[in-house]
Structure formats: structure tokens, C-alpha cells
Amino acid sequence: MTLGEPMVARWGSEHPAAPLVVVVHGNGTSEHSMIEISPWLPHGPVAYAAVRAPRPAARGYTWFTDESELASTVDWLLGWLGGEGDPDRSVLLLAFRTGVTVAGALLLAAPERFSGAVLLHGALPAGELPSGALRGVPVFLAEATEEEGSDLAARTRHWLRRESGAPVRLARTASAAQLAGEIVGAAGSWLGDRLDHLHAHGENPLPDGPEADWPGLGRLPARPGGPPDTTTDLPQLPVACGADLSDALWQRLDTRRWAPAAIGPPGTRSLLADHGPYVDPATRERAHLHPDGSVHVALPPAWAYDAVGKGWAVPHPLAGVRLDAGVVLVPAPRDRRELEIVAALVSR
């Protein structure tokens, strides 16, 4: 089947270099179905383009009838996107239900083309989900309580949060029946913060070039075991602690520049620095050490990507949104060998 020219509903800025939010509706509806959420979305120098799915259905339009058609849909959308204004403009995705499958396929096919994604109540495409494929691409993921038992929803949540490398903000709501209210407001706020970050700091550099060369370590080895897990809500903390090595880690670090932290659980301590990147620029905090031995630290993006890709760190959910793009959580060390590596990551 030859796919025709896209039908697009547009609103917002008409400037060809303004950030573009591509809106992807669910199967069985049309490009107009998503306009109802526009009051919750950021205004100002941002353009919105809601694209109609290319295949007519008994009701509305569909992106694909089975996932064998997904690749042609992705090529069709990327071809259309190539003619949408300045080729260097920031492009973000906003997707609902089946549109999440399409948005996920777009992200996997061309992660360098997208500056972030809002994924509302849907699942990623079947097939391989490569580890680290979305490092540097912030994601807002909405999931309803009624979806938690779904294998597809669980697979999507697990890969995005623990294996994709993306900074993921997870939001839950009781039902996905309507796109309105609290969850859309939270998604709109996240999108506004991401757009503000892009305006102030530009695009997150994507992983490229050789591995980082860590002072005192050389090439960072892979961390044994699966990727670390963290709490889904803020503040972000590890689900499982390491060995009781927090005092040993404290002594291993340069404690002369540490002070009580303004954020974090009681007993959290901040490492102050003369230059960034910072976890908190207002206090010049480069890192903070939690009582369990885990650490939030701001790394240069290339180093953060290396640590995330090798299992030593998890992106902060707001990295590249409200925080520096290189802010990560380093889980507590599990033994003395890991203690030396974690200390090198923090003190680098």
C-alpha cells in the first residue's frame, strides 16, 4: 500500500526553527482527537503538529493493522518530518495508546532525531529493545493502575526505566479512559520544563565517540549483575542497598568539601565544587551522598552515558528536564572493589 501525503492539524508557533511537538493519536481516531488536550500543553515559541494515521479504518484511522506494517509507517513519518522546517530544530513526540507504539518505533529507528517523548498509556513495539538505545533522550511515561498487570505495559516500563538509558519520569493515574486532568497536566508541565531546558542549554549531546577515560580507572568495566533498580517516585533512591560501606565510602572521598545537604533523606551530605556540572547550581553541589551509600552526582554527559551503559548509574528522572543532562544515581557499592570504582565516579 502506498501511503499518501500526511494530513496534519497544526497549532502554536509558525516559526520554522521553533521546537516541534509531533502528536501521535491512537488507532481508530484522527489527528483532531488530541487537540482537546492543548489547554494543558505549553504555549509560546513551540509548534504542534498532530498527524493523521495513514490507513483508513472502520472508525477513524489506523497506523498499522499488524506490526509488520510499522516499519513503513515509521519511514513515512520520518520522510514527512524531513520537510518540517529547520532540519536542526528540536523535535519531541507526544503519543497516546497505539501512538506510543509508533513513537517507540520512531525513537528506536532515529533516536538522534528526537529531543524527548511523552508516552501516554501505551506499549513499545514488539521486537528487540537494545540496551542503552535512548541515552540522552528524556521520557515522560504515563501508566494507569488498570494497566499495571499487562505484560506489554510491564515490558515497556521495565525497559524504559532500567535498560533504555533514558531519564524516565513515571506518572501513574487510576484510569486511562480519558486524556484530561491530572496526568495531562503533569505531562504538560514536564514538556514545558524540557522545552525550557532546551532553550537554556541546547540539545543533550548523544553518545558518540570512544568510551570515557576515567581518572584513576582508565576504561570503566561493566558492573556485574542486572541494571540497578530505583524507586519510581521522587526522590529517586535505590530499591536495594549495597553492603554497609557508606562510612568507608565517606572516608574514601575528600570529606573536606562536604556539608549537610539541603535535599535528600536525613543524613545526606553534599559535595561542593568550584565548577560544574552541578546537581544543584544554586548551592554549587556536584554530588550528594545518601546514608545508604548511594550517590547522586552530576557528570559530563559523555561520562554519564558511559556509566549508565555499563550499569554503574541510572539517569535521574529529571536529567535534561529540570536538572543537568548528566545527573545520575550511582547505587551503593556492594563490595570493596566496587567501593573504589564508586569513589572514582564521584570524585573524578
C-alpha positions as CSV (number, residue, x, y, z in Angstrom):
1,M,0.0,0.0,0.0
2,T,1.3,3.4,-1.0
3,L,0.9,5.9,1.8
4,G,-0.2,9.4,0.7
5,E,0.6,12.8,1.9
6,P,0.1,13.3,5.7
7,M,-2.9,15.2,6.9
8,V,-1.8,17.4,9.7
9,A,-3.6,19.6,12.3
10,R,-1.3,22.4,13.5
11,W,-1.3,25.0,16.2
12,G,1.2,27.1,18.1
13,S,4.2,28.9,16.6
14,E,4.7,29.0,12.8
15,H,8.4,29.8,13.0
16,P,10.4,27.1,11.1
17,A,13.0,26.8,13.9
18,A,10.6,26.7,16.8
19,P,10.7,23.3,18.7
20,L,8.2,20.9,17.1
21,V,6.0,18.6,19.1
22,V,4.7,15.8,16.9
23,V,1.4,14.5,18.2
24,V,0.6,10.8,17.5
25,H,-3.0,9.7,18.2
26,G,-4.3,6.2,18.9
27,N,-5.8,3.8,16.4
28,G,-9.4,4.4,15.5
29,T,-9.3,8.2,15.9
30,S,-7.8,11.1,14.0
31,E,-5.4,14.0,14.3
32,H,-8.2,16.1,15.8
33,S,-8.7,13.8,18.8
34,M,-5.6,15.1,20.5
35,I,-6.4,18.8,20.2
36,E,-8.6,18.6,23.3
37,I,-5.5,18.4,25.5
38,S,-4.0,21.6,24.1
39,P,-5.0,23.7,27.1
40,W,-2.7,21.6,29.3
41,L,0.3,22.0,26.9
42,P,3.0,24.7,26.9
43,H,2.4,27.8,24.9
44,G,4.9,30.3,23.5
45,P,7.7,29.5,20.9
46,V,6.6,25.9,20.3
47,A,4.8,24.3,17.3
48,Y,2.4,21.4,17.4
49,A,1.7,19.0,14.5
50,A,-0.9,16.3,15.0
51,V,-0.5,13.8,12.2
52,R,-3.4,11.6,10.9
53,A,-2.6,7.9,10.7
54,P,-2.2,6.9,7.1
55,R,-4.7,4.0,6.8
56,P,-8.5,4.4,6.9
57,A,-10.3,2.1,9.3
58,A,-13.9,1.3,10.0
59,R,-13.7,4.0,12.6
60,G,-11.2,6.8,12.2
61,Y,-7.7,5.9,11.0
62,T,-5.0,3.4,12.0
63,W,-1.2,3.4,12.0
64,F,-1.0,-0.3,11.2
65,T,-3.2,-3.3,11.2
66,D,-0.4,-5.5,12.4
67,E,3.2,-4.7,13.4
68,S,4.6,-5.9,10.1
69,E,3.3,-2.5,8.7
70,L,5.0,-0.5,11.4
71,A,8.3,-0.1,9.5
72,S,6.6,1.5,6.5
73,T,4.7,3.8,8.9
74,V,8.0,4.9,10.5
75,D,9.6,5.6,7.2
76,W,6.6,7.6,6.1
77,L,6.7,9.7,9.2
78,L,10.4,10.3,9.1
79,G,10.1,11.3,5.4
80,W,7.4,13.8,6.3
81,L,9.5,15.1,9.3
82,G,12.4,15.8,6.9
83,G,10.4,18.6,5.3
84,E,9.2,20.2,8.5
85,G,11.1,23.4,8.9
86,D,14.7,23.8,10.0
87,P,16.4,20.4,10.0
88,D,18.2,21.3,13.3
89,R,15.0,22.2,15.2
90,S,14.2,20.2,18.3
91,V,11.5,17.6,17.8
92,L,9.6,15.9,20.6
93,L,6.9,13.2,20.5
94,L,3.5,13.2,22.3
95,A,1.7,9.9,21.9
96,F,-1.4,8.2,23.2
97,R,-2.2,4.4,23.2
98,T,-1.3,2.8,19.9
99,G,0.5,6.1,19.1
100,V,3.0,5.1,21.8
101,T,4.0,2.0,19.7
102,V,4.6,4.3,16.8
103,A,6.5,6.8,18.8
104,G,8.6,4.0,20.3
105,A,9.4,2.7,16.8
106,L,10.5,6.2,15.8
107,L,12.7,6.6,18.8
108,L,14.4,3.3,18.2
109,A,14.8,4.0,14.5
110,A,16.3,7.5,14.8
111,P,17.0,8.5,18.5
112,E,19.3,11.3,17.3
113,R,16.3,13.0,15.7
114,F,14.2,13.4,18.9
115,S,14.7,15.6,22.0
116,G,12.2,13.8,24.2
117,A,8.9,11.9,24.3
118,V,5.7,12.0,26.2
119,L,4.2,8.4,26.1
120,L,0.7,8.2,27.5
121,H,-0.9,4.8,28.2
122,G,0.6,2.6,25.5
123,A,3.3,0.0,24.9
124,L,6.5,-0.1,22.9
125,P,6.7,-2.2,19.7
126,A,7.4,-5.9,19.8
127,G,10.9,-7.0,18.9
128,E,14.3,-6.2,20.2
129,L,14.7,-3.3,22.7
130,P,18.5,-2.6,22.6
131,S,20.2,-1.7,25.9
132,G,21.1,1.9,26.2
133,A,19.4,2.9,23.0
134,L,17.8,6.1,24.4
135,R,20.7,7.5,26.4
136,G,20.2,11.3,26.4
137,V,16.5,11.3,25.4
138,P,14.2,12.2,28.3
139,V,10.9,10.4,28.5
140,F,7.6,11.0,30.4
141,L,5.8,7.7,30.8
142,A,2.1,7.6,32.0
143,E,0.7,4.4,33.2
144,A,-2.8,3.7,34.7
145,T,-3.3,1.4,37.6
146,E,-5.6,-0.8,35.4
147,E,-2.6,-1.3,33.0
148,E,-0.1,-2.5,35.7
149,G,-0.9,-6.2,35.2
150,S,-0.4,-6.0,31.4
151,D,2.7,-7.8,30.2
152,L,3.2,-5.2,27.4
153,A,2.9,-2.4,30.0
154,A,5.4,-4.1,32.3
155,R,7.8,-4.7,29.5
156,T,7.6,-1.1,28.4
157,R,8.1,0.2,32.0
158,H,11.0,-2.2,32.7
159,W,13.0,-1.4,29.6
160,L,12.5,2.3,29.7
161,R,13.3,2.7,33.4
162,R,16.1,0.1,33.7
163,E,17.6,-0.7,30.3
164,S,17.0,2.1,27.8
165,G,19.4,4.6,29.3
166,A,16.7,7.4,29.1
167,P,15.9,9.7,32.0
168,V,12.3,8.5,32.7
169,R,9.7,10.3,34.7
170,L,7.0,7.8,35.6
171,A,3.5,9.1,36.4
172,R,0.5,6.9,37.4
173,T,-3.2,7.5,37.3
174,A,-6.2,5.4,38.2
175,S,-7.6,5.1,34.7
176,A,-6.6,5.8,31.1
177,A,-10.2,6.2,29.9
178,Q,-9.8,10.0,29.3
179,L,-6.9,12.2,28.4
180,A,-7.6,15.0,30.8
181,G,-6.9,16.3,34.3
182,E,-4.0,15.4,36.5
183,I,-2.0,13.2,34.2
184,V,-2.2,15.5,31.2
185,G,-1.3,18.5,33.5
186,A,1.8,16.6,34.7
187,A,2.8,15.7,31.2
188,G,2.3,19.4,30.1
189,S,4.5,20.6,33.0
190,W,7.2,18.1,32.1
191,L,7.1,19.1,28.5
192,G,7.3,22.8,29.4
193,D,10.4,22.1,31.6
194,R,12.0,20.1,28.8
195,L,11.4,22.9,26.4
196,D,12.9,25.4,28.9
197,H,15.9,23.2,29.3
198,L,16.4,23.0,25.5
199,H,16.1,26.8,25.2
200,A,18.6,27.4,28.0
201,H,21.1,24.6,27.3
202,G,20.5,23.3,23.8
203,E,20.2,19.6,22.9
204,N,21.6,16.9,25.1
205,P,24.7,15.5,23.3
206,L,24.0,12.0,22.3
207,P,26.6,9.2,22.9
208,D,29.3,9.3,20.4
209,G,33.0,8.6,20.0
210,P,35.3,6.5,22.3
211,E,34.5,5.4,25.8
212,A,35.3,7.8,28.6
213,D,38.7,7.6,30.2
214,W,38.1,7.9,33.9
215,P,40.9,9.3,36.2
216,G,42.3,6.6,38.2
217,L,40.3,3.9,36.4
218,G,41.1,4.1,32.7
219,R,38.2,2.4,30.9
220,L,35.3,1.7,33.2
221,P,34.5,-2.0,33.5
222,A,30.9,-3.3,33.3
223,R,29.1,-3.7,36.6
224,P,28.2,-7.3,37.3
225,G,24.5,-8.3,37.5
226,G,21.4,-6.7,36.0
227,P,20.8,-2.9,35.8
228,P,20.1,-1.4,39.2
229,D,16.5,-0.6,40.1
230,T,15.2,2.6,41.8
231,T,12.1,3.9,43.4
232,T,9.5,5.1,40.8
233,D,8.6,8.3,42.7
234,L,10.8,11.3,43.6
235,P,13.1,11.4,45.5
236,Q,14.9,8.7,43.5
237,L,16.6,6.1,45.7
238,P,17.8,2.6,45.1
239,V,15.4,-0.2,45.7
240,A,18.1,-2.4,47.2
241,C,21.1,-1.1,49.2
242,G,24.6,-2.3,48.8
243,A,26.8,-3.6,51.6
244,D,27.2,-1.4,54.7
245,L,30.1,0.5,53.2
246,S,28.7,4.1,53.4
247,D,31.2,5.1,56.1
248,A,34.0,3.5,54.2
249,L,32.9,5.4,51.0
250,W,32.7,8.6,53.0
251,Q,36.3,8.2,54.2
252,R,37.5,7.3,50.7
253,L,36.2,10.6,49.4
254,D,37.6,14.1,50.0
255,T,35.5,15.0,53.0
256,R,36.9,18.5,53.4
257,R,34.4,19.8,50.8
258,W,31.3,18.1,52.1
259,A,28.4,19.8,54.0
260,P,24.9,18.8,55.2
261,A,22.6,18.5,52.2
262,A,19.6,20.7,51.6
263,I,17.7,17.8,49.9
264,G,17.6,14.0,50.4
265,P,16.9,11.8,53.3
266,P,18.1,12.8,56.8
267,G,21.9,12.3,57.0
268,T,22.5,13.1,53.3
269,R,25.8,15.1,52.7
270,S,26.6,17.4,49.8
271,L,29.9,17.6,47.9
272,L,30.5,21.2,46.9
273,A,32.7,22.2,43.9
274,D,34.2,25.2,42.2
275,H,32.9,24.3,38.8
276,G,30.1,22.3,37.2
277,P,28.3,20.4,36.1
278,Y,26.1,20.6,39.3
279,V,23.3,18.6,40.8
280,D,22.2,22.0,42.3
281,P,23.8,25.1,40.8
282,A,22.3,27.3,43.5
283,T,24.5,25.6,46.2
284,R,27.3,24.5,43.8
285,E,26.6,20.9,44.8
286,R,28.2,18.4,42.5
287,A,27.0,15.3,44.4
288,H,25.2,14.2,47.4
289,L,25.8,11.0,49.4
290,H,22.8,9.3,50.9
291,P,23.0,7.4,54.2
292,D,22.7,4.1,52.4
293,G,25.9,4.8,50.4
294,S,24.2,5.7,47.0
295,V,25.1,8.9,45.4
296,H,23.5,11.5,43.1
297,V,26.3,13.1,41.0
298,A,26.5,15.4,38.0
299,L,28.8,14.1,35.4
300,P,29.8,15.4,31.9
301,P,27.2,13.8,29.6
302,A,29.7,11.5,27.8
303,W,30.8,10.1,31.2
304,A,27.2,9.8,32.4
305,Y,26.4,7.8,29.2
306,D,29.4,5.5,29.8
307,A,28.4,4.9,33.5
308,V,24.8,4.2,32.6
309,G,25.7,1.9,29.7
310,K,27.9,-0.2,31.9
311,G,25.4,-0.5,34.7
312,W,27.1,1.8,37.3
313,A,24.5,4.6,37.2
314,V,20.8,5.3,36.4
315,P,19.8,8.7,34.9
316,H,17.9,10.9,37.3
317,P,14.2,11.1,36.1
318,L,14.6,14.9,35.6
319,A,18.1,14.9,33.9
320,G,17.8,17.2,30.9
321,V,14.4,18.5,32.1
322,R,15.0,20.4,35.4
323,L,18.5,19.1,36.1
324,D,21.7,19.0,34.2
325,A,21.7,16.3,31.5
326,G,24.5,14.3,33.3
327,V,22.8,13.9,36.7
328,V,22.8,10.2,37.6
329,L,22.2,8.0,40.6
330,V,25.1,5.7,41.5
331,P,24.0,2.8,43.6
332,A,25.9,1.9,46.8
333,P,28.9,-0.3,46.4
334,R,28.4,-4.0,47.1
335,D,32.0,-4.8,48.0
336,R,35.4,-3.3,48.4
337,R,36.2,-3.5,44.7
338,E,33.0,-1.6,43.8
339,L,33.8,0.9,46.6
340,E,36.9,2.1,44.7
341,I,35.0,2.4,41.4
342,V,32.1,4.4,43.0
343,A,34.6,6.6,44.7
344,A,36.3,7.3,41.4
345,L,33.0,8.1,39.7
346,V,32.1,10.6,42.4
347,S,35.5,12.3,42.8
348,R,36.5,12.1,39.1
